[in-house]
Amino acid sequence: MMKVCNKCKISKPLTEYAKLKKSLNYLVHDFHSFLGFMFVDPDYRGKGINGRIIDELTTWSKEKGATVLNLTVFAENNSGIRAYEKIGFEKSVIEMRKDI
């Protein structure tokens, strides 16, 4: 697992990470990299930090043999969805839940 906390040179801590995972047997790629807890403090948004984080995680993931990046984002997080789409992510799976 790779953490990127010190790569962006900002004073607030970040907790983003990438984790190499074996892909399910019905997918065409053997490994993918799951990007977890992608959060940038609101005071630092719009400054390219998310893109720099993704760049670092992409480099690490490629070095480990991953050919796909996956992440999850809350459906109501429209600004997050736009930010990820802006750097090339596409919607692929909708996860649903029901409180019981």
Buried (B, 14 or more C-beta within 10 A) or exposed (E): EBBBEEBBEBEEEBEBBBBBEEBEEEEEEEBBBBBBEBEBEEEBEEEEBBEBBBBBBBEBBEEEEBEBBBBEBEEEEEEBBEBBEEEEBEEEEEEEEEEE
